Amino acid sequence: MTIPTRMAAVLAALMLALGVAACGGDDEEDAGTTQAQTTEEATKDVSGTVSTMAIWSGPEQEAFRAVLDGFEKKYPGVKARYDSAGDQLPTVLSTAVEGGKPPDVAIVGQPGLVEQFQAKDALKPIDFIKDTVEQDFGEDWVKVGTVDGKLYGLLFKAANKSTVWFNTQVFEDAGVEPPEDWQGFLDNAQTLTQAGTPAYSLGGADGWTLTDLFENIYLRTAGPEKYDQLAEHEIPWTDESVIKALEEMKKVTGDRQNIAGGTRGALQTEFPTSVSQVFGDPPKAAQVIEGDFVAGVITAETKAKPQQDFDVFAFPSIEGGPENAVVGGGDTAIMFSDSPASRALMEYLATPEAAEIWARRGGFASGNKNLDANVYPDEITRKTAGALGEAETFRFDMSDLAPAEFGATPGKGEWKILQDFLSNGDVQKTAQALERAAKRAYEK
């Protein structure tokens, strides 16, 4: 919404308020009743069927079905159908688009798919909810779903990848508390290791954990504008901002004593093991740096109890960088057919009411600032999910925005190069290797 539009809205609201004041209390009640009736009539006027498709199955499918049930209750003339495509969603959708029979609405986890379908003119813009997303989520969330100046995607189910999970007893025994900033985080690491438990558990066998670490550091050292430029490869990976971020990353990855199993052990440790090492009995490390999905691994793989045995804090700010910043991911709703029923569903998914239905069940987070964080089922989720709505700066996972050859392929691109960096610690060589790989991928 532009500044002139905001001013017009304020003036209109002021005139309405003065008019209501002049007319008295009865008119105010009548106006409220009329508006509610108008809204109810508008939802009843929408009819038809809307088909949806996503990756979700099992409990997630049940949760999303509950969201659709809420939608059908609000729009009684619309029937919402859901089909799960599982992990084959990109292939299934691509085939459906090629055959001219895509679902009305799909929810995808890969931003590249949004751009791919938009480039084929398969998607319909959803600018009709742009003002809502900007006001209720924020401008950064609009950017996530924007392609060529138009809004095509709504990040409905989000993930917070700017979290650090720690063993409460290990922290207590070492006499440390969650840090307030990056220097405090680094100082804690030394104290924890000296107290007898390595500070970090790194899942280096899965290269994506290292890209997540780099991205959190880069956003906080280079800032959001540089982050966007690097994500689009508008600046090279040899840029001084990348060098600085790698130097800060080396302060975590470069001290072998601070890492469970040393760097060699970290390169043989997959993500689930990196979590269980922190919360097993006995613990092999004090903390693991990863997203909000760590909680699910803790409860599935260990006997640790929330807050009593494990807790979480936000990835710390770095001096000179943005405060209250979050790197995230998630599932984006896109629209293939422009019908009243499809529009109604997209509008509904942008509401706190839709988010609340799933949030109460757990396993869900939303960036909607109007969603009361108290609806999340436990204190841990209230911290991690609530941070999304409170974030002043939000950026989507950079490696997910890159061509898959560079950002999401085992043994290639970022994953392999950052694994090598974990092993050799050579900042300049790493930056040069990243730039060579990025050039190859982005030029295709």
Sequence and secondary structure as in RCSB ss.txt:
>XXXX:A:sequence
MTIPTRMAAVLAALMLALGVAACGGDDEEDAGTTQAQTTEEATKDVSGTVSTMAIWSGPEQEAFRAVLDGFEKKY
PGVKARYDSAGDQLPTVLSTAVEGGKPPDVAIVGQPGLVEQFQAKDALKPIDFIKDTVEQDFGEDWVKVGTVDGK
LYGLLFKAANKSTVWFNTQVFEDAGVEPPEDWQGFLDNAQTLTQAGTPAYSLGGADGWTLTDLFENIYLRTAGPE
KYDQLAEHEIPWTDESVIKALEEMKKVTGDRQNIAGGTRGALQTEFPTSVSQVFGDPPKAAQVIEGDFVAGVITA
ETKAKPQQDFDVFAFPSIEGGPENAVVGGGDTAIMFSDSPASRALMEYLATPEAAEIWARRGGFASGNKNLDANV
YPDEITRKTAGALGEAETFRFDMSDLAPAEFGATPGKGEWKILQDFLSNGDVQKTAQALERAAKRAYEK
>XXXX:A:secstr
  HHHHHHHHHHHHHHHHHHHHH HHHHHHHHHHHHHHHHHHHHH  EEEEEEES  HHHHHHHHHHHHHHHHHS
TTEEEEEEE GGGHHHHHHHHHHTT   SEEEES HHHHHHHHHTT     GGGHHHHHHHT HHHHHHTEETTE
E  EEEEEEE  EEEEEHHHHHHHT    SSHHHHHHHHHHHHHTTS SB   TTSHHHHHHHHHHHHHHHH HH
HHHHHHTTSS TTSHHHHHHHHHHHHHHS GGGBTTHHHHHTT  HHHHHHHHHSSS S SEEE  TTHHHHHHH
H    BTTTEEEEE    TTS SSEEEEEEEEEEESS  HHHHHHHHHHTSHHHHHHHHTTSS     TTS GGG
SSSHHHHHHHHHHHH SEEEE HHHHS HHHHS TTSHHHHHHHHHHHH  HHHHHHHHHHHHHHHHT 
